[in-house]
């Protein structure tokens, strides 16, 4: 569970608003994975997990880079091995959330 769930939720809501700016949508936020998630079209690209981390879907090589630079860690929705296209960015790294979320949104927008 998040150490400060209110702060994480507030930061996630702000991120959703920032991503919606100029997109013609009121927000990119809607239900997914049983919680609020960010979508581009019908494709989910981000979710706030129970630890308060922003979970993003990125190309596997990019996930490895984000992990290697110490910004994030591998992620799995349960107790299994981390999924190759997902990375969790902790609240402590929230300065990077917007740029990485934009990158994730573009990645998912490009997927057919």
N, C-alpha and C positions, 0 to 999 in steps of 0.2 A: 504494500500500500504506500501511496505517496506520503512523504514526510509533511508536506504542506499541500494537500489536495486542492484547497481553495485557490492558492497562488497558481498552481499548475493549470487548473481549469480556467482561471481568468486569463492567463497568458495564452492558452489555446484558443479561447474565444477571440482575443485580440488578433491572434494570427489569422483566424478565419476571416475576420473583418478586413485585415490588410490584404489578404489574398483575393477577396471579393472586389476590392477597389478597382474600378475600371473594367471589370469583367461583365457588367450588366446584371450581375446577380446581387441579391441582398446579402447573401453569405454563401460560402462554399461548404458550410457545415450541414450535415444531416446524419441520420442514423446509419450505423454500420458496425459490425463486430459487437453489437449490443451496447454501443456507446456512441458519442458524437464522433463523426469521422469527416474527413475532407475528401471531396470528390471532384473530378474533372469529367464531365459527362456522366457516364454510369460507372466510371472506374475510381475506386478508392485509392488515394495516394498517401493518406496520413490518418493517424488515430492517436489519441492520448491514452497510454496504457495505465494500469493500476499503480505503477510506481511514480507516475507524473512525468514520464518521459514521452517525448514526441517520437512516434514510430513512423518511419518513412519507407516507401518502396522506391528503390533505386536500382540501377544496373548492378549486378554482382561485383564487378570490378570497382565500382564507385563505393559500394558498401565496404569492401575491404580497405579502401583508401581512408574512409571516414573512421573506421575502427583503428587503423594503423596510426592516424594522426592524433588519436586520443580523444576525439570529439564524441564518438558513440561506441556502442557495443552491439554484438549480434542479438537478434530478437526472435522469439518464438512465442506464439499465443498460449502455449501450455508449458510443459516441462521437457519438451523434446529438444533436439539439436536446433540451433539457430537456422532460420530460413535464409537462403542465399540472397534474396532480394530485399530483405528488411534490416533496418538498422534503428536502434533506439538512441535518441539524443536526450540526455538528461536535462532537467530544468536548469541545472547549473550552467549549461551551455546554451541557454535560451537566446543569447546574442546571435547564434548561428541558425536558429530555427527558421527565420523568414527566408534567407538565401537557400538553405537546403530544401525547404518546403517548395519553393519555386522550382528548384531543380527537379524535385520529385514529381511535381505537377506536370512539367514539360515531358519528363520521361513517360509518364502514364498517358499523356495526351498523344504521344507519338506511337503508342502500342496499338496495333490493330486488333 
